[in-house]
Structure formats: C-alpha cells, structure tokens
C-alpha cells in the first residue's frame, strides 16, 4: 500500500489544471449530474457551519 498522505482535494476547472502544468498528474474528472449540485451545496453548507463556530480573528492594525 502506498504510504503517501493526501494533503488536498479540490474542484478544479480544465483551465485550473492547465495552469498547474503537466506535473500535476492526479486528476479525476467528475461528471456533472443532479446529485453533483447537491454535493456542492452540502459542502458549502458544511463550510458555513464551520465558519460560524470559529472565534473571530483579532483585527490587525
């Protein structure tokens, strides 16, 4: 079993992949289906809930 740790997962456009260059070689396409929009909505909802639980950062002067 490969012992490499996953450090990031992202949703990228073809343009994003092009900007990352040819050395970025681990991309799996996601078909856009009705459930894909629901997945994105669930991710956004979870992110908002996490943000609501974080204490406010001190203001920088």
Buried (B, 14 or more C-beta within 10 A) or exposed (E): EEEEEEEEEEEEEEEEBEEEEEEEEEEEEEEEEEEEEEEEEEEEEEEEEEEEEEEEEEEEE
